[in-house]
Amino acid sequence: MTSHQSSIKERIHDFIDGNLSPEEVDQLWSELIARPDDLDYLQTLATLKKMGAEGKFDHLYEAEPNVVPISAAKKETAPTTFYEKFKPYIAAAMVIIIGFAILFNLMSDVQQTQDAGPIAMIEYEIERSADNQTMLDNYLQEAVSLATSGNLEAAYAQIDEASSLELTTEQSIDLRMVKGAIQYNTKNYSEALETFQTINGTEGIGLMNLEKGTWYLANTQLQLGMRDEAIESMETVIELDGSFSRVAKNKLESIRQPAS
């Protein structure tokens, strides 16, 4: 995977999580129009995200999700022979129309997620190029795969085995981030709370990991009904002024709004 491919996928994940500014969304959209594969990736990821928010992950392995790639949708709606010579223009217009529909729906979903309480799930951020794969990455990917299939005991066994490796501070934090994400996504919020608290207490933690860990901690606190603690954590995220700052501001405003 090239660095640009990795970058655009990272920004797609940030977009799904509501972590991009309006300017960054515009820039991402301008690139996606010319990249149908990445547009398909965005649509599929958004569908899976929505399924997670609706609590449908328990059924992922009973039936495959009904996700129709954009490229397939375009084939099904191919223009008639009468319009054949205008096909390139029609195809381009269809990509834009479909793309705007996806963008509108995703922005609505992101806004609803921001306004409706804690995030539904935490993304697993362990994607690496083949050249940058480490032994730890292999353990983490296997742990995520096992957790996704419902085999939590084996997933945690992988995490425990990986913790015995000689890890740098950053790698140790990566390990605990994945562990906390698995705990959060499987609704083991008390365990996730402890994990994210230990991350934030790590000596030598960088600002990026501190902000991410605090954001996940805040959402875990919300899941546990710890409103005051969550507000304090989100204020810390805002003060750190990183990639989660804007979404934390929106979440904090929503939390502080009086119930109607």
Backbone as CSV, one residue per row, in Angstrom:
resi,resn,N_x,N_y,N_z,CA_x,CA_y,CA_z,C_x,C_y,C_z
1,MET,0.845,-1.195,0.000,0.000,0.000,0.000,0.880,1.245,0.000
2,THR,0.654,2.169,-0.901,1.441,3.387,-0.968,1.086,4.291,0.190
3,SER,1.981,5.282,0.455,1.725,6.209,1.555,0.463,7.019,1.294
4,HIS,0.180,7.340,0.010,-1.029,8.119,-0.291,-2.277,7.292,-0.033
5,GLN,-2.240,5.995,-0.411,-3.381,5.117,-0.169,-3.640,4.994,1.331
6,SER,-2.542,4.845,2.096,-2.685,4.756,3.545,-3.267,6.037,4.112
7,SER,-2.792,7.178,3.583,-3.257,8.476,4.076,-4.741,8.667,3.817
8,ILE,-5.197,8.337,2.612,-6.606,8.572,2.287,-7.504,7.638,3.096
9,LYS,-7.056,6.426,3.377,-7.854,5.519,4.201,-7.912,6.008,5.645
10,GLU,-6.803,6.568,6.131,-6.813,7.130,7.483,-7.794,8.293,7.563
11,ARG,-7.827,9.118,6.502,-8.746,10.259,6.510,-10.195,9.803,6.360
12,ILE,-10.418,8.699,5.642,-11.774,8.145,5.552,-12.246,7.712,6.933
13,HIS,-11.361,7.064,7.689,-11.717,6.652,9.050,-11.986,7.870,9.925
14,ASP,-11.157,8.905,9.770,-11.374,10.138,10.542,-12.714,10.772,10.178
15,PHE,-13.066,10.720,8.888,-14.333,11.294,8.438,-15.525,10.544,9.042
16,ILE,-15.433,9.207,9.015,-16.505,8.394,9.577,-16.699,8.700,11.063
17,ASP,-15.581,8.967,11.757,-15.637,9.259,13.191,-15.971,10.725,13.473
18,GLY,-16.092,11.550,12.413,-16.419,12.959,12.620,-15.245,13.789,13.072
19,ASN,-14.023,13.371,12.714,-12.834,14.060,13.206,-12.182,14.984,12.175
20,LEU,-12.850,15.242,11.042,-12.298,16.137,10.026,-13.004,17.482,10.069
21,SER,-12.243,18.528,9.795,-12.829,19.863,9.691,-13.592,19.957,8.370
22,PRO,-14.482,20.950,8.223,-15.195,21.112,6.942,-14.245,21.234,5.753
23,GLU,-13.118,21.923,5.946,-12.145,22.073,4.855,-11.527,20.725,4.500
24,GLU,-11.236,19.921,5.528,-10.653,18.600,5.283,-11.657,17.665,4.614
25,VAL,-12.929,17.802,4.963,-13.974,17.007,4.311,-14.048,17.365,2.832
26,ASP,-14.004,18.658,2.521,-14.047,19.094,1.120,-12.869,18.529,0.337
27,GLN,-11.677,18.563,0.951,-10.481,18.060,0.283,-10.582,16.553,0.042
28,LEU,-11.053,15.828,1.069,-11.214,14.385,0.928,-12.208,14.062,-0.175
29,TRP,-13.322,14.782,-0.199,-14.363,14.539,-1.197,-13.842,14.777,-2.609
30,SER,-13.050,15.831,-2.791,-12.511,16.138,-4.119,-11.601,15.010,-4.609
31,GLU,-10.924,14.333,-3.699,-10.065,13.214,-4.078,-10.883,11.954,-4.346
32,LEU,-11.925,11.739,-3.546,-12.713,10.515,-3.680,-13.476,10.442,-4.995
33,ILE,-13.877,11.594,-5.535,-14.601,11.602,-6.812,-13.790,10.911,-7.901
34,ALA,-12.465,11.069,-7.825,-11.591,10.471,-8.838,-11.043,9.114,-8.409
35,ARG,-11.496,8.588,-7.270,-10.963,7.323,-6.755,-12.128,6.399,-6.380
36,PRO,-12.766,5.749,-7.369,-13.960,4.929,-7.103,-13.718,3.802,-6.104
37,ASP,-12.515,3.220,-6.083,-12.242,2.131,-5.141,-12.297,2.640,-3.701
38,ASP,-11.721,3.821,-3.494,-11.741,4.390,-2.149,-13.141,4.867,-1.781
39,LEU,-13.911,5.292,-2.779,-15.298,5.675,-2.525,-16.111,4.453,-2.114
40,ASP,-15.854,3.317,-2.764,-16.489,2.058,-2.373,-16.098,1.697,-0.940
41,TYR,-14.812,1.899,-0.620,-14.319,1.588,0.721,-15.050,2.429,1.760
42,LEU,-15.238,3.706,1.464,-15.945,4.597,2.377,-17.374,4.133,2.590
43,GLN,-18.045,3.768,1.488,-19.439,3.334,1.589,-19.561,2.060,2.431
44,THR,-18.654,1.103,2.203,-18.692,-0.148,2.949,-18.416,0.095,4.427
45,LEU,-17.402,0.923,4.709,-17.064,1.225,6.096,-18.226,1.912,6.802
46,ALA,-18.889,2.832,6.100,-20.027,3.543,6.684,-21.170,2.583,6.994
47,THR,-21.378,1.617,6.102,-22.440,0.634,6.326,-22.147,-0.202,7.565
48,LEU,-20.890,-0.666,7.678,-20.507,-1.454,8.844,-20.598,-0.628,10.123
49,LYS,-20.214,0.643,10.035,-20.302,1.541,11.194,-21.748,1.676,11.648
50,LYS,-22.642,1.848,10.679,-24.056,1.992,11.006,-24.596,0.712,11.637
51,MET,-24.144,-0.443,11.113,-24.570,-1.717,11.685,-24.120,-1.828,13.134
52,GLY,-22.886,-1.357,13.401,-22.381,-1.396,14.770,-23.211,-0.523,15.683
53,ALA,-23.586,0.674,15.205,-24.398,1.590,16.008,-25.770,1.008,16.289
54,GLU,-26.262,0.162,15.374,-27.590,-0.436,15.543,-27.531,-1.789,16.259
55,GLY,-26.317,-2.170,16.706,-26.176,-3.411,17.453,-26.290,-4.663,16.626
56,LYS,-25.903,-4.582,15.352,-26.083,-5.739,14.468,-24.814,-6.573,14.299
57,PHE,-23.749,-6.257,15.027,-22.508,-6.995,14.830,-22.616,-8.454,15.267
58,ASP,-23.575,-8.734,16.173,-23.744,-10.126,16.597,-24.182,-11.018,15.447
59,HIS,-24.706,-10.416,14.390,-25.241,-11.200,13.270,-24.344,-11.158,12.037
60,LEU,-23.167,-10.542,12.176,-22.306,-10.382,10.998,-21.895,-11.723,10.402
61,TYR,-21.758,-12.736,11.252,-21.269,-14.010,10.753,-22.383,-14.996,10.473
62,GLU,-23.626,-14.555,10.679,-24.764,-15.375,10.317,-25.207,-15.091,8.893
63,ALA,-25.022,-13.866,8.474,-25.379,-13.485,7.098,-24.519,-12.313,6.694
64,GLU,-24.084,-12.314,5.454,-23.240,-11.235,4.996,-24.043,-9.966,4.840
65,PRO,-23.453,-8.786,5.204,-24.193,-7.535,5.080,-24.532,-7.232,3.641
66,ASN,-25.679,-6.657,3.447,-26.145,-6.331,2.105,-25.543,-5.016,1.657
67,VAL,-24.249,-5.071,1.311,-23.530,-3.878,0.886,-23.278,-3.978,-0.606
68,VAL,-23.793,-3.076,-1.360,-23.613,-3.078,-2.810,-22.593,-2.018,-3.170
69,PRO,-21.403,-2.409,-3.683,-20.409,-1.411,-4.055,-20.959,-0.432,-5.071
70,ILE,-20.416,0.761,-5.056,-20.865,1.797,-5.983,-20.655,1.357,-7.424
71,SER,-19.495,0.678,-7.659,-19.213,0.247,-9.028,-20.293,-0.701,-9.531
72,ALA,-20.778,-1.592,-8.641,-21.836,-2.521,-9.042,-23.138,-1.785,-9.281
73,ALA,-23.419,-0.789,-8.453,-24.649,-0.020,-8.621,-24.656,0.696,-9.964
74,LYS,-23.505,1.175,-10.361,-23.437,1.875,-11.643,-23.679,0.916,-12.809
75,LYS,-23.184,-0.347,-12.663,-23.394,-1.312,-13.736,-24.873,-1.645,-13.883
76,GLU,-25.570,-1.739,-12.732,-26.974,-2.091,-12.774,-27.816,-0.989,-13.408
77,THR,-27.334,0.269,-13.329,-28.098,1.386,-13.865,-27.451,1.928,-15.143
78,ALA,-26.869,1.029,-15.949,-26.185,1.458,-17.163,-27.151,2.151,-18.120
79,PRO,-26.702,3.200,-18.819,-27.582,3.924,-19.727,-27.977,3.096,-20.938
80,THR,-29.095,3.442,-21.564,-29.574,2.717,-22.740,-28.717,3.047,-23.949
81,THR,-28.932,2.277,-25.013,-28.143,2.454,-26.238,-28.276,3.855,-26.804
82,PHE,-29.442,4.447,-26.620,-29.684,5.788,-27.150,-28.664,6.790,-26.608
83,TYR,-28.222,6.554,-25.375,-27.290,7.491,-24.736,-25.843,7.001,-24.785
84,GLU,-25.591,5.976,-25.591,-24.289,5.330,-25.557,-23.133,6.304,-25.796
85,LYS,-23.297,7.198,-26.760,-22.167,8.084,-27.054,-21.952,9.129,-25.964
86,PHE,-22.957,9.291,-25.082,-22.794,10.232,-23.977,-22.438,9.504,-22.675
87,LYS,-22.128,8.216,-22.788,-21.897,7.385,-21.608,-20.822,7.944,-20.669
88,PRO,-19.669,8.432,-21.177,-18.662,8.947,-20.239,-19.180,10.088,-19.382
89,TYR,-20.001,10.971,-19.977,-20.523,12.109,-19.226,-21.575,11.662,-18.214
90,ILE,-22.416,10.708,-18.636,-23.456,10.208,-17.738,-22.819,9.465,-16.562
91,ALA,-21.795,8.645,-16.861,-21.123,7.890,-15.804,-20.505,8.838,-14.788
92,ALA,-19.866,9.887,-15.276,-19.258,10.863,-14.372,-20.313,11.531,-13.507
93,ALA,-21.450,11.869,-14.115,-22.531,12.507,-13.367,-23.088,11.557,-12.315
94,MET,-23.206,10.254,-12.648,-23.725,9.286,-11.703,-22.821,9.157,-10.494
95,VAL,-21.480,9.157,-10.721,-20.544,9.087,-9.610,-20.741,10.271,-8.679
96,ILE,-20.909,11.477,-9.261,-21.089,12.672,-8.450,-22.397,12.611,-7.678
97,ILE,-23.495,12.201,-8.349,-24.805,12.132,-7.694,-24.781,11.120,-6.555
98,ILE,-24.269,9.912,-6.849,-24.203,8.887,-5.816,-23.297,9.339,-4.688
99,GLY,-22.179,9.958,-5.060,-21.231,10.424,-4.058,-21.832,11.459,-3.135
100,PHE,-22.590,12.402,-3.683,-23.215,13.412,-2.840,-24.246,12.780,-1.917
101,ALA,-24.945,11.756,-2.393,-25.920,11.072,-1.530,-25.211,10.409,-0.367
102,ILE,-24.072,9.756,-0.652,-23.295,9.124,0.412,-22.796,10.174,1.386
103,LEU,-22.259,11.271,0.846,-21.730,12.333,1.700,-22.805,12.888,2.603
104,PHE,-23.998,13.128,2.057,-25.099,13.675,2.852,-25.487,12.715,3.972
105,ASN,-25.620,11.428,3.622,-26.018,10.451,4.626,-24.957,10.281,5.699
106,LEU,-23.677,10.286,5.282,-22.604,10.119,6.246,-22.509,11.308,7.189
107,MET,-22.659,12.514,6.648,-22.595,13.697,7.501,-23.743,13.676,8.502
108,SER,-24.901,13.191,8.077,-26.040,13.087,8.990,-25.757,12.073,10.072
109,ASP,-25.176,10.909,9.670,-24.859,9.870,10.646,-23.821,10.349,11.647
110,VAL,-22.794,11.072,11.139,-21.745,11.584,12.014,-22.328,12.563,13.013
111,GLN,-23.204,13.462,12.537,-23.798,14.446,13.426,-24.659,13.765,14.477
112,GLN,-25.430,12.734,14.069,-26.263,12.022,15.030,-25.405,11.327,16.065
113,THR,-24.264,10.758,15.631,-23.372,10.104,16.570,-22.841,11.097,17.579
114,GLN,-22.484,12.305,17.096,-21.955,13.313,17.990,-22.998,13.764,18.997
115,ASP,-24.274,13.811,18.600,-25.315,14.368,19.449,-25.987,13.331,20.326
116,ALA,-25.771,12.046,20.071,-26.567,11.007,20.720,-25.840,10.294,21.847
117,GLY,-24.771,10.863,22.360,-24.074,10.228,23.459,-22.742,9.646,23.026
118,PRO,-22.256,8.622,23.734,-20.943,8.057,23.427,-20.904,7.394,22.060
119,ILE,-19.710,7.308,21.507,-19.551,6.652,20.210,-19.937,5.181,20.337
120,ALA,-20.439,4.617,19.237,-20.922,3.233,19.265,-19.785,2.237,19.351
121,MET,-18.670,2.542,18.704,-17.547,1.619,18.702,-16.259,2.371,18.439
122,ILE,-15.141,1.737,18.720,-13.816,2.300,18.496,-13.170,1.552,17.342
123,GLU,-12.657,2.306,16.375,-11.996,1.674,15.237,-10.663,1.065,15.665
124,TYR,-10.308,-0.062,15.052,-9.024,-0.688,15.306,-7.996,-0.089,14.350
125,GLU,-7.045,0.640,14.868,-6.094,1.369,14.028,-4.745,0.654,14.003
126,ILE,-4.693,-0.457,13.300,-3.442,-1.220,13.240,-3.035,-1.517,11.800
127,GLU,-3.583,-0.782,10.842,-3.251,-1.032,9.441,-1.824,-0.572,9.162
128,ARG,-1.007,-1.444,8.620,0.383,-1.150,8.291,0.670,-1.633,6.868
129,SER,1.662,-1.028,6.239,2.132,-1.557,4.959,2.924,-2.828,5.239
130,ALA,3.085,-3.656,4.217,3.800,-4.927,4.391,5.227,-4.704,4.884
131,ASP,5.837,-3.609,4.441,7.221,-3.327,4.823,7.342,-2.912,6.285
132,ASN,6.257,-2.415,6.867,6.318,-1.903,8.234,5.672,-2.833,9.257
133,GLN,5.291,-4.045,8.849,4.680,-4.996,9.766,5.689,-5.415,10.836
134,THR,5.238,-5.500,12.075,6.073,-5.975,13.167,5.424,-7.209,13.774
135,MET,6.167,-7.876,14.646,5.609,-9.026,15.349,4.390,-8.610,16.160
136,LEU,4.457,-7.423,16.776,3.326,-6.922,17.554,2.096,-6.744,16.674
137,ASP,2.279,-6.181,15.474,1.155,-5.986,14.556,0.467,-7.309,14.242
138,ASN,1.255,-8.355,14.055,0.676,-9.669,13.761,-0.196,-10.157,14.916
139,TYR,0.302,-9.973,16.134,-0.488,-10.360,17.315,-1.786,-9.548,17.398
140,LEU,-1.659,-8.232,17.172,-2.825,-7.361,17.307,-3.872,-7.660,16.236
141,GLN,-3.430,-7.892,15.011,-4.375,-8.210,13.941,-5.092,-9.521,14.227
142,GLU,-4.383,-10.491,14.761,-4.997,-11.767,15.101,-5.983,-11.586,16.256
143,ALA,-5.619,-10.759,17.222,-6.505,-10.495,18.358,-7.802,-9.838,17.892
144,VAL,-7.685,-8.877,17.001,-8.866,-8.189,16.474,-9.744,-9.159,15.696
145,SER,-9.115,-9.995,14.872,-9.865,-10.978,14.086,-10.631,-11.938,15.001
146,LEU,-9.975,-12.380,16.056,-10.620,-13.305,16.994,-11.759,-12.625,17.745
147,ALA,-11.527,-11.380,18.164,-12.559,-10.642,18.890,-13.765,-10.387,18.002
148,THR,-13.519,-10.054,16.741,-14.611,-9.783,15.804,-15.463,-11.025,15.566
149,SER,-14.811,-12.190,15.621,-15.544,-13.445,15.415,-16.187,-13.942,16.704
150,GLY,-16.007,-13.196,17.800,-16.648,-13.545,19.057,-15.820,-14.405,19.999
151,ASN,-14.576,-14.703,19.599,-13.709,-15.541,20.432,-12.851,-14.641,21.320
152,LEU,-13.467,-14.087,22.359,-12.779,-13.104,23.204,-11.659,-13.736,24.020
153,GLU,-11.859,-14.938,24.488,-10.832,-15.598,25.301,-9.529,-15.730,24.513
154,ALA,-9.638,-16.170,23.260,-8.452,-16.318,22.419,-7.865,-14.948,22.055
155,ALA,-8.738,-13.957,21.877,-8.266,-12.606,21.553,-7.422,-12.041,22.686
156,TYR,-7.917,-12.178,23.913,-7.160,-11.678,25.062,-5.888,-12.486,25.288
157,ALA,-5.902,-13.753,24.915,-4.695,-14.578,25.015,-3.609,-14.034,24.085
158,GLN,-4.025,-13.584,22.893,-3.082,-12.979,21.954,-2.507,-11.678,22.537
159,ILE,-3.378,-10.877,23.157,-2.933,-9.632,23.777,-1.928,-9.922,24.892
160,ASP,-2.224,-10.902,25.730,-1.331,-11.252,26.840,0.012,-11.750,26.327
161,GLU,-0.043,-12.558,25.271,1.209,-13.082,24.705,2.035,-11.950,24.110
162,ALA,1.377,-11.014,23.456,2.090,-9.878,22.856,2.719,-8.993,23.926
163,SER,2.094,-8.920,25.090,2.625,-8.062,26.157,3.959,-8.563,26.689
164,SER,4.299,-9.829,26.406,5.578,-10.385,26.856,6.728,-10.031,25.915
165,LEU,6.395,-9.422,24.754,7.428,-9.006,23.815,8.188,-7.809,24.373
166,GLU,9.362,-7.584,23.856,10.129,-6.395,24.248,9.580,-5.208,23.458
167,LEU,8.785,-4.370,24.112,8.049,-3.307,23.444,8.570,-1.930,23.829
168,THR,8.515,-1.019,22.882,8.780,0.380,23.191,7.559,0.952,23.901
169,THR,7.713,2.164,24.434,6.574,2.818,25.099,5.408,2.967,24.138
170,GLU,5.689,3.384,22.904,4.631,3.582,21.915,3.955,2.263,21.561
171,GLN,4.744,1.195,21.433,4.161,-0.108,21.117,3.298,-0.621,22.271
172,SER,3.752,-0.376,23.494,2.966,-0.781,24.657,1.628,-0.052,24.674
173,ILE,1.646,1.216,24.285,0.401,1.981,24.219,-0.487,1.456,23.104
174,ASP,0.097,1.132,21.945,-0.678,0.546,20.838,-1.376,-0.729,21.294
175,LEU,-0.650,-1.558,22.041,-1.206,-2.817,22.536,-2.420,-2.552,23.427
176,ARG,-2.283,-1.601,24.339,-3.382,-1.322,25.271,-4.536,-0.598,24.583
177,MET,-4.230,0.186,23.540,-5.305,0.832,22.778,-6.197,-0.228,22.129
178,VAL,-5.571,-1.242,21.552,-6.341,-2.308,20.915,-7.110,-3.103,21.963
179,LYS,-6.471,-3.376,23.091,-7.153,-4.097,24.170,-8.374,-3.300,24.656
180,GLY,-8.181,-1.991,24.862,-9.283,-1.142,25.303,-10.395,-1.076,24.267
181,ALA,-10.012,-1.039,22.987,-11.013,-0.995,21.916,-11.842,-2.276,21.899
182,ILE,-11.181,-3.427,22.073,-11.911,-4.699,22.108,-12.875,-4.709,23.293
183,GLN,-12.401,-4.251,24.443,-13.260,-4.214,25.629,-14.447,-3.283,25.415
184,TYR,-14.192,-2.135,24.836,-15.262,-1.160,24.590,-16.277,-1.712,23.594
185,ASN,-15.785,-2.254,22.501,-16.672,-2.731,21.433,-17.491,-3.949,21.843
186,THR,-17.031,-4.659,22.873,-17.787,-5.812,23.373,-18.542,-5.450,24.655
187,LYS,-18.643,-4.139,24.905,-19.435,-3.586,26.013,-18.904,-3.949,27.395
188,ASN,-17.626,-4.252,27.480,-16.983,-4.457,28.780,-16.394,-3.115,29.234
189,TYR,-17.286,-2.187,29.544,-16.874,-0.805,29.765,-16.039,-0.614,31.034
190,SER,-16.292,-1.385,32.071,-15.504,-1.245,33.297,-14.044,-1.611,33.036
191,GLU,-13.833,-2.697,32.271,-12.469,-3.092,31.923,-11.830,-2.066,30.992
192,ALA,-12.608,-1.548,30.033,-12.089,-0.530,29.112,-11.676,0.723,29.873
193,LEU,-12.467,1.093,30.872,-12.154,2.269,31.688,-10.781,2.125,32.323
194,GLU,-10.535,0.979,32.918,-9.239,0.739,33.564,-8.103,0.775,32.550
195,THR,-8.333,0.191,31.384,-7.291,0.155,30.348,-6.929,1.556,29.881
196,PHE,-7.937,2.386,29.575,-7.650,3.737,29.088,-7.055,4.621,30.189
197,GLN,-7.403,4.346,31.430,-6.788,5.088,32.534,-5.307,4.762,32.650
198,THR,-4.949,3.488,32.452,-3.526,3.124,32.517,-2.751,3.711,31.344
199,ILE,-3.416,3.826,30.192,-2.755,4.443,29.035,-2.405,5.891,29.354
200,ASN,-3.363,6.628,29.887,-3.134,8.044,30.173,-2.115,8.260,31.280
201,GLY,-1.922,7.230,32.102,-0.939,7.346,33.175,0.451,6.872,32.782
202,THR,0.638,6.551,31.507,1.934,6.057,31.040,2.977,7.168,31.019
203,GLU,4.121,6.899,31.618,5.203,7.877,31.613,5.779,8.011,30.193
204,GLY,5.927,9.230,29.745,6.489,9.473,28.417,5.486,9.371,27.291
205,ILE,4.207,9.322,27.602,3.180,9.238,26.562,3.201,10.519,25.728
206,GLY,3.103,10.386,24.411,3.075,11.549,23.534,1.711,12.216,23.534
207,LEU,1.670,13.440,23.046,0.416,14.194,23.051,-0.664,13.521,22.208
208,MET,-0.283,12.941,21.069,-1.265,12.304,20.193,-1.944,11.130,20.893
209,ASN,-1.131,10.285,21.542,-1.704,9.144,22.261,-2.468,9.583,23.496
210,LEU,-1.991,10.634,24.147,-2.700,11.154,25.323,-4.080,11.656,24.926
211,GLU,-4.136,12.381,23.811,-5.428,12.907,23.351,-6.370,11.760,22.965
212,LYS,-5.843,10.801,22.208,-6.681,9.673,21.776,-7.166,8.868,22.976
213,GLY,-6.251,8.567,23.909,-6.625,7.810,25.083,-7.656,8.535,25.934
214,THR,-7.524,9.871,26.024,-8.468,10.658,26.822,-9.837,10.709,26.151
215,TRP,-9.860,10.787,24.815,-11.120,10.781,24.080,-11.858,9.455,24.277
216,TYR,-11.126,8.341,24.178,-11.743,7.039,24.395,-12.172,6.880,25.858
217,LEU,-11.377,7.426,26.771,-11.735,7.379,28.186,-13.038,8.138,28.434
218,ALA,-13.168,9.304,27.808,-14.375,10.116,27.981,-15.618,9.369,27.515
219,ASN,-15.520,8.713,26.372,-16.669,7.965,25.857,-16.985,6.755,26.734
220,THR,-15.932,6.127,27.280,-16.153,5.012,28.199,-16.866,5.497,29.458
221,GLN,-16.450,6.655,29.953,-17.103,7.228,31.133,-18.568,7.539,30.852
222,LEU,-18.853,8.015,29.650,-20.249,8.258,29.275,-21.043,6.950,29.273
223,GLN,-20.440,5.903,28.746,-21.124,4.607,28.715,-21.451,4.129,30.127
224,LEU,-20.622,4.490,31.096,-20.806,4.056,32.477,-21.621,5.051,33.301
225,GLY,-22.122,6.108,32.641,-22.924,7.098,33.349,-22.108,8.065,34.184
226,MET,-20.815,8.140,33.942,-19.927,9.026,34.708,-19.868,10.389,34.005
227,ARG,-20.955,11.119,34.057,-21.110,12.349,33.277,-20.062,13.409,33.637
228,ASP,-19.892,13.686,34.913,-18.952,14.731,35.330,-17.521,14.387,34.935
229,GLU,-17.160,13.127,35.126,-15.808,12.692,34.754,-15.606,12.782,33.242
230,ALA,-16.665,12.430,32.478,-16.581,12.500,31.016,-16.394,13.945,30.558
231,ILE,-17.113,14.857,31.185,-16.975,16.279,30.842,-15.548,16.749,31.094
232,GLU,-14.989,16.349,32.230,-13.610,16.728,32.557,-12.625,16.167,31.529
233,SER,-12.832,14.918,31.130,-11.946,14.292,30.135,-12.056,14.999,28.785
234,MET,-13.288,15.364,28.390,-13.464,16.039,27.102,-12.867,17.445,27.117
235,GLU,-12.922,18.101,28.251,-12.277,19.410,28.375,-10.769,19.276,28.184
236,THR,-10.213,18.174,28.689,-8.781,17.908,28.487,-8.475,17.684,27.018
237,VAL,-9.336,16.930,26.327,-9.148,16.701,24.892,-9.153,18.026,24.135
238,ILE,-10.069,18.895,24.475,-10.169,20.198,23.812,-8.917,21.030,24.066
239,GLU,-8.422,20.986,25.289,-7.211,21.738,25.632,-5.991,21.226,24.871
240,LEU,-5.947,19.933,24.625,-4.823,19.359,23.881,-4.835,19.792,22.417
241,ASP,-6.031,20.176,21.912,-6.177,20.805,20.597,-5.576,19.961,19.465
242,GLY,-5.959,18.707,19.437,-5.485,17.826,18.380,-6.611,17.405,17.461
243,SER,-6.499,16.199,16.894,-7.463,15.766,15.885,-8.845,15.464,16.457
244,PHE,-8.958,15.259,17.771,-10.251,14.967,18.375,-10.893,16.199,19.012
245,SER,-10.223,17.335,18.909,-10.690,18.537,19.607,-12.072,18.989,19.138
246,ARG,-12.276,19.031,17.821,-13.540,19.547,17.298,-14.708,18.631,17.654
247,VAL,-14.522,17.325,17.523,-15.617,16.412,17.842,-15.887,16.414,19.344
248,ALA,-14.845,16.637,20.156,-15.036,16.719,21.603,-15.846,17.961,21.973
249,LYS,-15.606,19.063,21.274,-16.382,20.289,21.522,-17.856,20.057,21.220
250,ASN,-18.125,19.419,20.086,-19.514,19.139,19.712,-20.184,18.215,20.728
251,LYS,-19.428,17.205,21.150,-19.980,16.259,22.121,-20.257,16.959,23.445
252,LEU,-19.336,17.814,23.865,-19.482,18.504,25.135,-20.686,19.440,25.120
253,GLU,-20.886,20.137,24.008,-22.061,21.006,23.877,-23.343,20.194,23.985
254,SER,-23.343,19.007,23.361,-24.520,18.152,23.397,-24.802,17.659,24.808
255,ILE,-23.741,17.294,25.532,-23.904,16.787,26.890,-24.466,17.876,27.815
256,ARG,-23.994,19.101,27.607,-24.383,20.199,28.494,-25.739,20.807,28.178
257,GLN,-26.293,20.442,27.018,-27.612,20.979,26.660,-28.672,20.392,27.590
258,PRO,-29.568,21.229,28.128,-30.630,20.704,29.006,-31.557,19.806,28.209
259,ALA,-32.027,18.760,28.839,-32.959,17.834,28.186,-34.249,18.540,27.860
260,SER,-34.775,18.306,26.635,-36.004,18.958,26.206,-37.220,18.207,26.685
